[in-house]
Amino acid sequence: MPPSHPRPEDLDALVDALSATGEHTAATGELLLDHLVTVGDHATQRALDGMVDDTVDSLREISAGCRELALAIGPRAARSASSSAPGGEHARPDVRELR
């Protein structure tokens, strides 16, 4: 069994923060699309549309990355919490395991 994290509550807080960040960035991208305006000038509109599309794509990537990290860390936090229960062993974490 891989070594547990010395402070599983830190991993739980990290998972919560990553999940919240993923949700907020996805919502922000949708909100940005909802407030897209028509400016009238064709060249300006194309530039604005391109910028908004790039921004929304970036927000979606951030959201997906946060959610993937939260899912990857979540099981480790659960394992760490169960192994740090009374009777569990407190091993030093392996740096490769935390990546």
GITAGI-V401132 format. One line per field, one symbol per residue. phi: phi as a letter, one per 40 degrees, with the letter a starting at -180 (. if undefined). A space follows every 50 residues. Layout:
phi->???
//
This chain:
phi->.cccccbcccccccccccccccccccccccccccbcbbchcccccccccc cccccccccccccccccccccccdcccccccccccdgccbccccdcccc
//
